Amino acid sequence: MIESFITIVLVGFTAGFVFSIPIAGPISIIITSNALKGNINFCLRTALGASIIEFFYVLVAVFGLSILFSLYSSLIPYVLIVGSIFLLIIGIKITRSKIKMEDIENSENDTANNDKSGGLRTGLIINLTNPSLFFGVLTSSFLVLSFASSIGLNTGGLDLLVHENVTSLQEIAGDELSNIDTKYIPTPNGNEEAEHTSYTLLLSIIYAFSLSFGGFVWLGLLSKLLVKYRNKIKIQILNWTIRLLGLILCGIGIYLLWKSYEILMS
């Protein structure tokens, strides 16, 4: 039991940390743009809000609450509309923002005065209205847990649970999960059947917490590094970078709005 707990914590944290490194997602873009403005508190609260939603998504993906996803899937186009509008508003706000030299000097002298409120709600809403996050954590969990089991690590049967979830949700999600190869699944200790017990629920909670915490740690490190070294970058380059990130965020919002329209029309 202790062995499986340690394995799940290490695998979950590593997966959460590594898969959060790309900065192409909405949360990373918002955190990067605000970190370049010196808003460290806002960044950390945004990361916390995003991690809270990620925890619940991972728990649903791993433990196999496919009934909840079946109900959620019918709301996806409307969730996308809300999320895309929210991203557009934030993207426009970021694009219009401008940094001045005195802003950097003030933030260096008193970082606690920057953005005393906000951030947590932003992280919560963006991840809550991002259906692709569920498919992302399901896919990544399937890969890392299957790999961990294949090299002899004791996952407590979570790899079998994820395999069962992927198989059952492929029919619901269609193309979103059709590219996952589920033919080969390691079967540790000769157990070929997934079990939904209090033990696997506890392991699922531990894994979900470890993965979301790993993502939070990376986003926190990214925020602090950007805030620390942003004064090495020229003001003009900072402003252009922030505007570019804002435009990318607007582009993501428009894309999601179009996807929601396609889903509704189909």
Sequence and secondary structure as in RCSB ss.txt:
>XXXX:A:sequence
MIESFITIVLVGFTAGFVFSIPIAGPISIIITSNALKGNINFCLRTALGASIIEFFYVLVAVFGLSILFSLYSSL
IPYVLIVGSIFLLIIGIKITRSKIKMEDIENSENDTANNDKSGGLRTGLIINLTNPSLFFGVLTSSFLVLSFASS
IGLNTGGLDLLVHENVTSLQEIAGDELSNIDTKYIPTPNGNEEAEHTSYTLLLSIIYAFSLSFGGFVWLGLLSKL
LVKYRNKIKIQILNWTIRLLGLILCGIGIYLLWKSYEILMS
>XXXX:A:secstr
 HHHHHHHHHHHHHHHHHHT    SHHHHHHHHHHHTT HHHHHHHHHHHHHHHHHHHHHHHHT HHHHHHHHTT
HHHHHHHHHHHHHHHHHHHHH    HHHHHHHHH GGGS  S SHHHHHHHHHT HHHHHHHHHHHHHHHHHHHH
TT   TTHHHHHHHHHHHHHHHHGGGTTT   S    GGG  S    HHHHHHHHHHHHHHHHHHHHHHHHHHHH
HHHHGGGS HHHHHHHHHHHHHHHHHHHHHHHHHHHHHHH 
